Amino acid sequence: MTSPAASSAPVATPPPRADFGRVSVFFGEKNGKYPDGNQVVVRGTDTHVVFDSPPVANRIGADFDAADLVVLGHVHEDHMAGLHRLPGVPVYAHDADLEAVRSWPGLAHHYGVSPDRLDAMRAKIERDFNYQERPDAIGYADGAVWELGGSRVRAIHMPGHTAGHTVLLVEPEGVAFIGDIDLSGFGPYYGDATSSLADFRTTLARLPQIDARVWVTSHHRGVYTDRQAMLDALGAFSAKLDEREQRLLEMLAGPARTLAQLVAGRLLYPPDYEELWVDDAERRSISQHLAELIASGRVIEDDGRYRLR
């Protein structure tokens, strides 16, 4: 099925791709580095499905535009940038992320961006990511299966990045789309209102249990076909959590500090990096690490100030 928007818009030189049986991966700019991403397409005998729709989806052509079905591994602006090309095509999202794709209020709650920045945030994603609400989106749960004819897609709920973040496993090809468990040098992101550091830790421990032969990330790394290389990258990615914890402890080594002071010092992002969501993401990420450190007895909170025990 091809939308009118897709048929009328010329497509530039197609992006590079890799093929694994019925599965194709189309690589975004810089191996899918944000704000782009990597697009997975699965061509079943009966059903043609795409996973997410990053900006590169707008440069693919018929391989994307002919989709019968869209399955979102999770909901963020950079994973919905091609949905405008498929207005009549069913879109599935995990139940925990569903309201975020259905409406702007749902997405705004999902982000947790400060109210005074919401208008600017919506304007940005409409301009840069072709954002449109999809009130017709359909929910799915952990273990959902889509039979495509010759292949199937299985949903494995792996929360943390978002509440509904899900790995999509294509069988029998053994291709696992692991989404924003992107194995990047930045490390895990859990700075949205529905994110969870604790859930992300569990997800990282579970990922090696998935029976796959190919692992596809939304960003940065692209494709792994060597299990040991994937495990090494996963180890480095997971280690970022301990590095951040140590950095936070160093920030607390002197006088007691407020959360606002810790946010200003930056735990995740460089001091000179500015975006609409950065302060909110820093606040939620730091708060989750502080909660763990307080629970373990290494940090004390007193009247809104934090210090080492």
KERO-93254 format. One record per residue (C-alpha): residue number from 1; z, x, y. Coordinates in Angstrom, 2 decimals, padded with zeros to 5 digits, always signed. Each point is the difference from the previous one (the first is absolute). Layout:
N
<r><seq>NUM</seq><up>Z</up><east>X</east><north>Y</north></r>
...
// end
This chain:
309
<r><seq>1</seq><up>+000.00</up><east>+000.00</east><north>+000.00</north></r>
<r><seq>2</seq><up>-001.05</up><east>+001.44</east><north>+003.36</north></r>
<r><seq>3</seq><up>+001.35</up><east>-001.29</east><north>+003.29</north></r>
<r><seq>4</seq><up>-002.28</up><east>-000.70</east><north>+002.99</north></r>
<r><seq>5</seq><up>+001.79</up><east>+002.78</east><north>+001.92</north></r>
<r><seq>6</seq><up>-000.74</up><east>+002.48</east><north>-002.75</north></r>
<r><seq>7</seq><up>-003.66</up><east>-000.92</east><north>-000.37</north></r>
<r><seq>8</seq><up>-000.72</up><east>+000.29</east><north>+003.73</north></r>
<r><seq>9</seq><up>+001.76</up><east>+003.32</east><north>+000.59</north></r>
<r><seq>10</seq><up>-001.93</up><east>+003.20</east><north>-000.80</north></r>
<r><seq>11</seq><up>+001.76</up><east>+002.53</east><north>-002.20</north></r>
<r><seq>12</seq><up>-000.12</up><east>+003.70</east><north>+000.86</north></r>
<r><seq>13</seq><up>-000.32</up><east>+002.77</east><north>-002.56</north></r>
<r><seq>14</seq><up>+002.20</up><east>-001.08</east><north>-002.94</north></r>
<r><seq>15</seq><up>+003.23</up><east>+001.95</east><north>-000.46</north></r>
<r><seq>16</seq><up>+000.45</up><east>+002.44</east><north>-002.90</north></r>
<r><seq>17</seq><up>+001.14</up><east>-001.53</east><north>-003.26</north></r>
<r><seq>18</seq><up>+001.33</up><east>+000.78</east><north>-003.47</north></r>
<r><seq>19</seq><up>-000.67</up><east>-002.18</east><north>-003.06</north></r>
<r><seq>20</seq><up>+002.19</up><east>-000.60</east><north>-003.04</north></r>
<r><seq>21</seq><up>-001.77</up><east>-002.49</east><north>-002.25</north></r>
<r><seq>22</seq><up>+000.06</up><east>-003.36</east><north>+001.74</north></r>
<r><seq>23</seq><up>+002.20</up><east>+001.38</east><north>+002.79</north></r>
<r><seq>24</seq><up>-001.31</up><east>+001.65</east><north>+003.17</north></r>
<r><seq>25</seq><up>+002.02</up><east>+001.67</east><north>+002.74</north></r>
<r><seq>26</seq><up>-001.57</up><east>+000.21</east><north>+003.46</north></r>
<r><seq>27</seq><up>+001.68</up><east>+002.66</east><north>+002.11</north></r>
<r><seq>28</seq><up>+000.90</up><east>-000.61</east><north>+003.62</north></r>
<r><seq>29</seq><up>-000.05</up><east>+002.60</east><north>+002.75</north></r>
<r><seq>30</seq><up>+002.01</up><east>+003.12</east><north>-000.86</north></r>
<r><seq>31</seq><up>+000.61</up><east>-001.25</east><north>-003.53</north></r>
<r><seq>32</seq><up>+001.35</up><east>-003.27</east><north>+001.33</north></r>
<r><seq>33</seq><up>+002.43</up><east>+001.42</east><north>+002.53</north></r>
<r><seq>34</seq><up>+001.56</up><east>-002.71</east><north>+002.15</north></r>
<r><seq>35</seq><up>-001.41</up><east>-001.96</east><north>+001.82</north></r>
<r><seq>36</seq><up>-002.64</up><east>-000.02</east><north>-002.74</north></r>
<r><seq>37</seq><up>+000.58</up><east>-000.39</east><north>-003.72</north></r>
<r><seq>38</seq><up>-001.68</up><east>+000.18</east><north>-003.40</north></r>
<r><seq>39</seq><up>-001.70</up><east>-003.09</east><north>-001.41</north></r>
<r><seq>40</seq><up>+000.13</up><east>-000.91</east><north>-003.70</north></r>
<r><seq>41</seq><up>-002.68</up><east>-002.30</east><north>-001.43</north></r>
<r><seq>42</seq><up>+000.02</up><east>-001.34</east><north>-003.58</north></r>
<r><seq>43</seq><up>-003.16</up><east>-001.60</east><north>-001.40</north></r>
<r><seq>44</seq><up>+000.89</up><east>-002.22</east><north>-002.90</north></r>
<r><seq>45</seq><up>-002.64</up><east>-001.86</east><north>-001.96</north></r>
<r><seq>46</seq><up>+001.22</up><east>-003.29</east><north>+001.50</north></r>
<r><seq>47</seq><up>+001.88</up><east>+001.00</east><north>+003.17</north></r>
<r><seq>48</seq><up>-000.48</up><east>+002.64</east><north>+002.69</north></r>
<r><seq>49</seq><up>+003.38</up><east>+000.91</east><north>+001.54</north></r>
<r><seq>50</seq><up>+001.08</up><east>+002.29</east><north>+002.84</north></r>
<r><seq>51</seq><up>+003.48</up><east>+001.43</east><north>+000.55</north></r>
<r><seq>52</seq><up>+001.11</up><east>-000.20</east><north>+003.64</north></r>
<r><seq>53</seq><up>-002.56</up><east>+000.39</east><north>+002.77</north></r>
<r><seq>54</seq><up>+000.51</up><east>+003.12</east><north>+002.13</north></r>
<r><seq>55</seq><up>-002.32</up><east>+000.86</east><north>+002.90</north></r>
<r><seq>56</seq><up>-002.43</up><east>+001.75</east><north>-002.36</north></r>
<r><seq>57</seq><up>-000.75</up><east>-003.45</east><north>-001.48</north></r>
<r><seq>58</seq><up>-002.12</up><east>-000.65</east><north>+003.09</north></r>
<r><seq>59</seq><up>-002.28</up><east>+002.92</east><north>-000.90</north></r>
<r><seq>60</seq><up>-000.58</up><east>-000.69</east><north>-003.69</north></r>
<r><seq>61</seq><up>-002.47</up><east>-002.89</east><north>-000.06</north></r>
<r><seq>62</seq><up>-000.75</up><east>-002.15</east><north>-003.04</north></r>
<r><seq>63</seq><up>+002.50</up><east>+001.69</east><north>-002.32</north></r>
<r><seq>64</seq><up>+002.75</up><east>-001.41</east><north>+002.22</north></r>
<r><seq>65</seq><up>-001.69</up><east>-003.04</east><north>+001.50</north></r>
<r><seq>66</seq><up>-000.90</up><east>-001.47</east><north>-003.40</north></r>
<r><seq>67</seq><up>+003.68</up><east>-000.31</east><north>-000.98</north></r>
<r><seq>68</seq><up>+001.10</up><east>-003.18</east><north>-001.76</north></r>
<r><seq>69</seq><up>+003.66</up><east>+000.84</east><north>+000.39</north></r>
<r><seq>70</seq><up>+002.34</up><east>+002.16</east><north>+002.11</north></r>
<r><seq>71</seq><up>+003.32</up><east>+001.24</east><north>-001.39</north></r>
<r><seq>72</seq><up>+002.30</up><east>+001.63</east><north>+002.56</north></r>
<r><seq>73</seq><up>+002.35</up><east>+002.63</east><north>-001.36</north></r>
<r><seq>74</seq><up>+002.07</up><east>-000.55</east><north>+003.14</north></r>
<r><seq>75</seq><up>-000.39</up><east>-001.34</east><north>+003.51</north></r>
<r><seq>76</seq><up>-000.47</up><east>+002.22</east><north>+003.06</north></r>
<r><seq>77</seq><up>-002.63</up><east>+000.02</east><north>+002.74</north></r>
<r><seq>78</seq><up>-001.98</up><east>+002.87</east><north>-001.52</north></r>
<r><seq>79</seq><up>-000.29</up><east>-001.85</east><north>-003.32</north></r>
<r><seq>80</seq><up>-001.48</up><east>-003.15</east><north>+001.56</north></r>
<r><seq>81</seq><up>-002.68</up><east>+001.53</east><north>+002.21</north></r>
<r><seq>82</seq><up>-002.89</up><east>-001.32</east><north>-002.09</north></r>
<r><seq>83</seq><up>+001.27</up><east>-003.50</east><north>-000.77</north></r>
<r><seq>84</seq><up>-002.01</up><east>-001.40</east><north>+002.90</north></r>
<r><seq>85</seq><up>-003.11</up><east>+000.76</east><north>-002.07</north></r>
<r><seq>86</seq><up>+001.19</up><east>-002.33</east><north>-002.81</north></r>
<r><seq>87</seq><up>+001.08</up><east>-003.25</east><north>+001.68</north></r>
<r><seq>88</seq><up>-000.62</up><east>-002.22</east><north>-003.02</north></r>
<r><seq>89</seq><up>+001.26</up><east>+002.36</east><north>-002.68</north></r>
<r><seq>90</seq><up>+003.44</up><east>-000.55</east><north>-001.63</north></r>
<r><seq>91</seq><up>+002.59</up><east>+002.55</east><north>+001.15</north></r>
<r><seq>92</seq><up>+003.07</up><east>+000.72</east><north>-002.12</north></r>
<r><seq>93</seq><up>+003.21</up><east>+001.68</east><north>+001.19</north></r>
<r><seq>94</seq><up>+003.35</up><east>+000.51</east><north>-001.70</north></r>
<r><seq>95</seq><up>+002.38</up><east>-002.86</east><north>+000.74</north></r>
<r><seq>96</seq><up>+002.33</up><east>+002.30</east><north>+001.98</north></r>
<r><seq>97</seq><up>-002.87</up><east>+000.99</east><north>+002.35</north></r>
<r><seq>98</seq><up>-001.81</up><east>-003.34</east><north>+000.02</north></r>
<r><seq>99</seq><up>+001.17</up><east>-001.36</east><north>+003.36</north></r>
<r><seq>100</seq><up>-001.00</up><east>+003.30</east><north>+001.61</north></r>
<r><seq>101</seq><up>-003.66</up><east>-000.60</east><north>-000.83</north></r>
<r><seq>102</seq><up>+000.06</up><east>-003.75</east><north>+000.65</north></r>
<r><seq>103</seq><up>+001.07</up><east>+000.07</east><north>+003.66</north></r>
<r><seq>104</seq><up>+000.77</up><east>+002.18</east><north>+002.99</north></r>
<r><seq>105</seq><up>+003.66</up><east>-001.15</east><north>+000.09</north></r>
<r><seq>106</seq><up>+000.26</up><east>+001.04</east><north>-003.64</north></r>
<r><seq>107</seq><up>-001.54</up><east>+003.40</east><north>+000.70</north></r>
<r><seq>108</seq><up>+002.17</up><east>+000.49</east><north>+003.08</north></r>
<r><seq>109</seq><up>+003.12</up><east>-000.67</east><north>-002.10</north></r>
<r><seq>110</seq><up>-001.36</up><east>+002.37</east><north>-002.67</north></r>
<r><seq>111</seq><up>-000.37</up><east>+002.80</east><north>+002.56</north></r>
<r><seq>112</seq><up>+003.25</up><east>-000.62</east><north>+001.83</north></r>
<r><seq>113</seq><up>-001.50</up><east>+001.37</east><north>+003.22</north></r>
<r><seq>114</seq><up>+002.17</up><east>-000.61</east><north>+003.08</north></r>
<r><seq>115</seq><up>-000.83</up><east>-003.33</east><north>+001.71</north></r>
<r><seq>116</seq><up>-001.09</up><east>+001.67</east><north>+003.22</north></r>
<r><seq>117</seq><up>-002.71</up><east>+001.90</east><north>-001.91</north></r>
<r><seq>118</seq><up>-001.37</up><east>-002.81</east><north>-002.16</north></r>
<r><seq>119</seq><up>-002.78</up><east>-001.09</east><north>+002.37</north></r>
<r><seq>120</seq><up>-001.22</up><east>+003.58</east><north>+000.32</north></r>
<r><seq>121</seq><up>+000.21</up><east>+000.44</east><north>-003.79</north></r>
<r><seq>122</seq><up>-002.10</up><east>-003.08</east><north>-000.66</north></r>
<r><seq>123</seq><up>-002.58</up><east>+001.05</east><north>+002.57</north></r>
<r><seq>124</seq><up>-000.20</up><east>+003.45</east><north>-001.59</north></r>
<r><seq>125</seq><up>-000.57</up><east>-001.21</east><north>-003.56</north></r>
<r><seq>126</seq><up>-002.52</up><east>-002.61</east><north>+001.12</north></r>
<r><seq>127</seq><up>-001.91</up><east>+002.69</east><north>+001.87</north></r>
<r><seq>128</seq><up>+000.30</up><east>+002.86</east><north>-002.50</north></r>
<r><seq>129</seq><up>+000.25</up><east>-001.82</east><north>-003.35</north></r>
<r><seq>130</seq><up>-001.93</up><east>-003.29</east><north>+000.45</north></r>
<r><seq>131</seq><up>+003.27</up><east>-001.82</east><north>-000.68</north></r>
<r><seq>132</seq><up>-000.24</up><east>-003.67</east><north>-000.93</north></r>
<r><seq>133</seq><up>+002.59</up><east>-002.30</east><north>-001.53</north></r>
<r><seq>134</seq><up>-000.73</up><east>-001.20</east><north>-003.54</north></r>
<r><seq>135</seq><up>+001.96</up><east>-003.24</east><north>-000.42</north></r>
<r><seq>136</seq><up>-001.94</up><east>-000.61</east><north>-003.23</north></r>
<r><seq>137</seq><up>+001.49</up><east>+003.08</east><north>-001.72</north></r>
<r><seq>138</seq><up>+001.43</up><east>-000.56</east><north>-003.49</north></r>
<r><seq>139</seq><up>+003.19</up><east>+001.50</east><north>-001.40</north></r>
<r><seq>140</seq><up>+000.39</up><east>+001.94</east><north>-003.21</north></r>
<r><seq>141</seq><up>+003.03</up><east>+001.36</east><north>-001.87</north></r>
<r><seq>142</seq><up>+000.82</up><east>+003.13</east><north>-001.97</north></r>
<r><seq>143</seq><up>-002.03</up><east>+000.05</east><north>-003.20</north></r>
<r><seq>144</seq><up>-002.86</up><east>-002.13</east><north>+001.33</north></r>
<r><seq>145</seq><up>-003.32</up><east>+000.63</east><north>-001.76</north></r>
<r><seq>146</seq><up>-003.54</up><east>-000.65</east><north>+001.19</north></r>
<r><seq>147</seq><up>-002.62</up><east>-000.09</east><north>-002.76</north></r>
<r><seq>148</seq><up>-003.31</up><east>+001.29</east><north>+001.38</north></r>
<r><seq>149</seq><up>-002.13</up><east>+000.11</east><north>-003.13</north></r>
<r><seq>150</seq><up>+000.08</up><east>+003.35</east><north>-001.78</north></r>
<r><seq>151</seq><up>+002.91</up><east>+001.14</east><north>+002.21</north></r>
<r><seq>152</seq><up>+003.24</up><east>-001.47</east><north>+001.25</north></r>
<r><seq>153</seq><up>+002.36</up><east>+000.74</east><north>+002.86</north></r>
<r><seq>154</seq><up>+003.75</up><east>+000.07</east><north>-000.58</north></r>
<r><seq>155</seq><up>+002.55</up><east>-000.18</east><north>+002.83</north></r>
<r><seq>156</seq><up>+003.04</up><east>+002.29</east><north>-000.25</north></r>
<r><seq>157</seq><up>+002.48</up><east>-000.70</east><north>+002.79</north></r>
<r><seq>158</seq><up>+001.07</up><east>+003.29</east><north>+001.59</north></r>
<r><seq>159</seq><up>+001.92</up><east>-000.87</east><north>+003.20</north></r>
<r><seq>160</seq><up>+001.41</up><east>+002.27</east><north>+002.66</north></r>
<r><seq>161</seq><up>-002.87</up><east>+000.61</east><north>+002.39</north></r>
<r><seq>162</seq><up>-000.05</up><east>-003.77</east><north>+000.41</north></r>
<r><seq>163</seq><up>+001.92</up><east>-002.64</east><north>-001.91</north></r>
<r><seq>164</seq><up>-003.16</up><east>-000.99</east><north>-001.85</north></r>
<r><seq>165</seq><up>-001.65</up><east>+003.39</east><north>-000.50</north></r>
<r><seq>166</seq><up>-001.74</up><east>-000.09</east><north>-003.37</north></r>
<r><seq>167</seq><up>-001.94</up><east>+002.44</east><north>-002.17</north></r>
<r><seq>168</seq><up>-003.24</up><east>-001.53</east><north>-001.29</north></r>
<r><seq>169</seq><up>-000.96</up><east>+001.33</east><north>-003.44</north></r>
<r><seq>170</seq><up>-003.58</up><east>-000.45</east><north>-001.25</north></r>
<r><seq>171</seq><up>-000.19</up><east>-000.26</east><north>-003.80</north></r>
<r><seq>172</seq><up>-001.43</up><east>+001.36</east><north>-002.25</north></r>
<r><seq>173</seq><up>-001.29</up><east>+002.59</east><north>+002.49</north></r>
<r><seq>174</seq><up>+003.56</up><east>+001.14</east><north>+000.70</north></r>
<r><seq>175</seq><up>-000.51</up><east>+000.20</east><north>+003.77</north></r>
<r><seq>176</seq><up>+003.21</up><east>-000.56</east><north>+001.98</north></r>
<r><seq>177</seq><up>-000.34</up><east>-000.83</east><north>+003.68</north></r>
<r><seq>178</seq><up>+003.39</up><east>+001.21</east><north>+001.27</north></r>
<r><seq>179</seq><up>-000.60</up><east>-000.95</east><north>+003.62</north></r>
<r><seq>180</seq><up>+002.42</up><east>+001.39</east><north>+002.53</north></r>
<r><seq>181</seq><up>+001.85</up><east>+002.05</east><north>-002.53</north></r>
<r><seq>182</seq><up>-002.58</up><east>+002.27</east><north>+001.56</north></r>
<r><seq>183</seq><up>+001.47</up><east>+003.37</east><north>-001.07</north></r>
<r><seq>184</seq><up>-000.59</up><east>+001.30</east><north>+003.52</north></r>
<r><seq>185</seq><up>+001.73</up><east>+002.88</east><north>+001.73</north></r>
<r><seq>186</seq><up>+001.64</up><east>-002.53</east><north>+002.32</north></r>
<r><seq>187</seq><up>+001.94</up><east>-001.49</east><north>-002.89</north></r>
<r><seq>188</seq><up>+001.09</up><east>-003.58</east><north>-000.72</north></r>
<r><seq>189</seq><up>-000.05</up><east>-002.54</east><north>+002.82</north></r>
<r><seq>190</seq><up>+002.72</up><east>-002.69</east><north>-000.06</north></r>
<r><seq>191</seq><up>+000.34</up><east>-000.81</east><north>+003.69</north></r>
<r><seq>192</seq><up>-001.04</up><east>-003.66</east><north>+000.12</north></r>
<r><seq>193</seq><up>+002.30</up><east>-003.01</east><north>+000.00</north></r>
<r><seq>194</seq><up>-000.81</up><east>-000.74</east><north>-003.66</north></r>
<r><seq>195</seq><up>+000.05</up><east>+003.63</east><north>-001.15</north></r>
<r><seq>196</seq><up>+002.75</up><east>+001.45</east><north>-002.18</north></r>
<r><seq>197</seq><up>+000.99</up><east>+003.62</east><north>-000.56</north></r>
<r><seq>198</seq><up>+001.98</up><east>-000.95</east><north>-003.11</north></r>
<r><seq>199</seq><up>-002.96</up><east>-001.88</east><north>-001.48</north></r>
<r><seq>200</seq><up>-002.32</up><east>+002.89</east><north>+000.82</north></r>
<r><seq>201</seq><up>+002.25</up><east>+002.40</east><north>-001.90</north></r>
<r><seq>202</seq><up>-000.20</up><east>-002.28</east><north>-003.05</north></r>
<r><seq>203</seq><up>-003.76</up><east>-000.34</east><north>+000.35</north></r>
<r><seq>204</seq><up>-000.52</up><east>+003.77</east><north>+000.13</north></r>
<r><seq>205</seq><up>+002.02</up><east>+000.39</east><north>-003.21</north></r>
<r><seq>206</seq><up>-002.04</up><east>-002.73</east><north>-001.73</north></r>
<r><seq>207</seq><up>-003.48</up><east>+001.11</east><north>+001.00</north></r>
<r><seq>208</seq><up>-000.45</up><east>+002.57</east><north>-002.82</north></r>
<r><seq>209</seq><up>+000.61</up><east>-002.77</east><north>-002.54</north></r>
<r><seq>210</seq><up>-003.28</up><east>-001.72</east><north>+000.85</north></r>
<r><seq>211</seq><up>-002.57</up><east>+000.61</east><north>-002.73</north></r>
<r><seq>212</seq><up>-002.92</up><east>+001.26</east><north>+002.09</north></r>
<r><seq>213</seq><up>-002.62</up><east>+002.73</east><north>-000.11</north></r>
<r><seq>214</seq><up>-001.08</up><east>-000.21</east><north>+003.65</north></r>
<r><seq>215</seq><up>+002.24</up><east>-000.52</east><north>+003.03</north></r>
<r><seq>216</seq><up>-001.48</up><east>-001.16</east><north>+003.32</north></r>
<r><seq>217</seq><up>+001.94</up><east>+000.16</east><north>+003.28</north></r>
<r><seq>218</seq><up>-000.77</up><east>-002.03</east><north>+003.10</north></r>
<r><seq>219</seq><up>+000.20</up><east>+003.06</east><north>+002.22</north></r>
<r><seq>220</seq><up>-000.23</up><east>+003.78</east><north>+000.15</north></r>
<r><seq>221</seq><up>-000.25</up><east>+001.07</east><north>-003.63</north></r>
<r><seq>222</seq><up>-002.61</up><east>-002.42</east><north>-001.30</north></r>
<r><seq>223</seq><up>-000.34</up><east>+000.46</east><north>-003.76</north></r>
<r><seq>224</seq><up>+001.96</up><east>+001.88</east><north>-002.66</north></r>
<r><seq>225</seq><up>-001.50</up><east>+000.37</east><north>-003.47</north></r>
<r><seq>226</seq><up>+002.48</up><east>+002.63</east><north>-001.24</north></r>
<r><seq>227</seq><up>+003.41</up><east>-001.42</east><north>-000.90</north></r>
<r><seq>228</seq><up>+001.89</up><east>+003.22</east><north>+000.68</north></r>
<r><seq>229</seq><up>-001.60</up><east>+000.35</east><north>+003.42</north></r>
<r><seq>230</seq><up>+001.04</up><east>-003.59</east><north>+000.78</north></r>
<r><seq>231</seq><up>+003.56</up><east>+000.67</east><north>-001.20</north></r>
<r><seq>232</seq><up>+000.21</up><east>+003.16</east><north>+002.10</north></r>
<r><seq>233</seq><up>-001.16</up><east>-001.92</east><north>+003.07</north></r>
<r><seq>234</seq><up>+002.46</up><east>-002.80</east><north>-000.78</north></r>
<r><seq>235</seq><up>+002.83</up><east>+002.54</east><north>-000.22</north></r>
<r><seq>236</seq><up>-000.86</up><east>+001.44</east><north>+003.41</north></r>
<r><seq>237</seq><up>-000.37</up><east>-003.49</east><north>+001.47</north></r>
<r><seq>238</seq><up>+003.38</up><east>-001.09</east><north>-001.39</north></r>
<r><seq>239</seq><up>+001.67</up><east>+003.19</east><north>+001.25</north></r>
<r><seq>240</seq><up>-000.66</up><east>-001.14</east><north>+003.56</north></r>
<r><seq>241</seq><up>+002.88</up><east>-002.46</east><north>-000.41</north></r>
<r><seq>242</seq><up>+002.48</up><east>+002.81</east><north>-000.66</north></r>
<r><seq>243</seq><up>-001.52</up><east>+002.07</east><north>+002.82</north></r>
<r><seq>244</seq><up>+000.53</up><east>-002.87</east><north>+002.44</north></r>
<r><seq>245</seq><up>+003.55</up><east>-000.50</east><north>-001.21</north></r>
<r><seq>246</seq><up>+000.74</up><east>+003.68</east><north>+000.56</north></r>
<r><seq>247</seq><up>-001.59</up><east>-000.14</east><north>+003.45</north></r>
<r><seq>248</seq><up>+002.17</up><east>-002.98</east><north>+000.90</north></r>
<r><seq>249</seq><up>+003.13</up><east>+001.83</east><north>-001.15</north></r>
<r><seq>250</seq><up>-000.99</up><east>+002.92</east><north>+002.23</north></r>
<r><seq>251</seq><up>-000.41</up><east>-002.40</east><north>+002.92</north></r>
<r><seq>252</seq><up>+003.57</up><east>-001.21</east><north>-000.65</north></r>
<r><seq>253</seq><up>+001.49</up><east>+003.49</east><north>-000.32</north></r>
<r><seq>254</seq><up>+001.15</up><east>+000.02</east><north>+003.63</north></r>
<r><seq>255</seq><up>+001.66</up><east>-002.75</east><north>+002.05</north></r>
<r><seq>256</seq><up>-000.17</up><east>-003.60</east><north>-001.21</north></r>
<r><seq>257</seq><up>-003.28</up><east>-001.65</east><north>+000.92</north></r>
<r><seq>258</seq><up>-001.16</up><east>-003.55</east><north>+000.53</north></r>
<r><seq>259</seq><up>-002.93</up><east>-001.51</east><north>-001.84</north></r>
<r><seq>260</seq><up>-001.99</up><east>+000.04</east><north>+003.26</north></r>
<r><seq>261</seq><up>+000.60</up><east>+003.74</east><north>+000.34</north></r>
<r><seq>262</seq><up>-001.10</up><east>+000.59</east><north>-003.58</north></r>
<r><seq>263</seq><up>-003.15</up><east>-002.07</east><north>+000.57</north></r>
<r><seq>264</seq><up>-000.79</up><east>+002.04</east><north>+003.11</north></r>
<r><seq>265</seq><up>+000.35</up><east>+003.19</east><north>-002.08</north></r>
<r><seq>266</seq><up>-002.57</up><east>-001.33</east><north>-002.52</north></r>
<r><seq>267</seq><up>+000.40</up><east>+000.23</east><north>-003.75</north></r>
<r><seq>268</seq><up>-003.51</up><east>-000.96</east><north>-001.17</north></r>
<r><seq>269</seq><up>-002.39</up><east>+000.65</east><north>+002.84</north></r>
<r><seq>270</seq><up>-000.60</up><east>+002.97</east><north>+002.31</north></r>
<r><seq>271</seq><up>+001.81</up><east>-000.27</east><north>+003.36</north></r>
<r><seq>272</seq><up>-003.27</up><east>-000.39</east><north>+001.91</north></r>
<r><seq>273</seq><up>-001.53</up><east>-002.69</east><north>-002.26</north></r>
<r><seq>274</seq><up>-000.07</up><east>-003.42</east><north>+001.64</north></r>
<r><seq>275</seq><up>-001.12</up><east>-003.30</east><north>-001.46</north></r>
<r><seq>276</seq><up>+001.16</up><east>-003.59</east><north>+000.48</north></r>
<r><seq>277</seq><up>+001.98</up><east>-000.05</east><north>-003.24</north></r>
<r><seq>278</seq><up>+001.50</up><east>+003.50</east><north>-000.05</north></r>
<r><seq>279</seq><up>+003.43</up><east>-000.66</east><north>+001.51</north></r>
<r><seq>280</seq><up>+000.54</up><east>-003.06</east><north>-002.21</north></r>
<r><seq>281</seq><up>-001.14</up><east>+001.89</east><north>-003.09</north></r>
<r><seq>282</seq><up>+002.29</up><east>+002.92</east><north>+000.81</north></r>
<r><seq>283</seq><up>+002.93</up><east>-002.37</east><north>+000.56</north></r>
<r><seq>284</seq><up>-000.40</up><east>-001.80</east><north>-003.33</north></r>
<r><seq>285</seq><up>-000.69</up><east>+003.20</east><north>-001.97</north></r>
<r><seq>286</seq><up>+002.98</up><east>+001.85</east><north>+001.47</north></r>
<r><seq>287</seq><up>+002.24</up><east>-003.05</east><north>-000.50</north></r>
<r><seq>288</seq><up>-000.85</up><east>-000.10</east><north>-003.70</north></r>
<r><seq>289</seq><up>+000.77</up><east>+003.69</east><north>-000.45</north></r>
<r><seq>290</seq><up>+003.26</up><east>-000.44</east><north>+001.92</north></r>
<r><seq>291</seq><up>+000.99</up><east>-002.87</east><north>-002.27</north></r>
<r><seq>292</seq><up>-000.51</up><east>+002.21</east><north>-003.05</north></r>
<r><seq>293</seq><up>+001.94</up><east>+002.88</east><north>+001.54</north></r>
<r><seq>294</seq><up>+002.88</up><east>-002.26</east><north>+000.97</north></r>
<r><seq>295</seq><up>+000.08</up><east>-001.52</east><north>-003.50</north></r>
<r><seq>296</seq><up>+000.14</up><east>+003.50</east><north>-001.52</north></r>
<r><seq>297</seq><up>+002.84</up><east>+001.01</east><north>+002.34</north></r>
<r><seq>298</seq><up>-001.88</up><east>+002.73</east><north>+001.85</north></r>
<r><seq>299</seq><up>-000.25</up><east>-001.79</east><north>+003.36</north></r>
<r><seq>300</seq><up>+002.46</up><east>-002.10</east><north>+001.98</north></r>
<r><seq>301</seq><up>-000.88</up><east>-002.73</east><north>+002.51</north></r>
<r><seq>302</seq><up>+002.51</up><east>-000.62</east><north>+002.78</north></r>
<r><seq>303</seq><up>-000.71</up><east>-002.49</east><north>+002.80</north></r>
<r><seq>304</seq><up>-003.76</up><east>+000.45</east><north>-000.24</north></r>
<r><seq>305</seq><up>+000.11</up><east>+003.79</east><north>-000.26</north></r>
<r><seq>306</seq><up>-000.74</up><east>+002.04</east><north>-003.09</north></r>
<r><seq>307</seq><up>+001.43</up><east>+003.34</east><north>-001.09</north></r>
<r><seq>308</seq><up>+000.46</up><east>+002.07</east><north>-003.10</north></r>
<r><seq>309</seq><up>+003.11</up><east>-000.62</east><north>-002.02</north></r>
// end
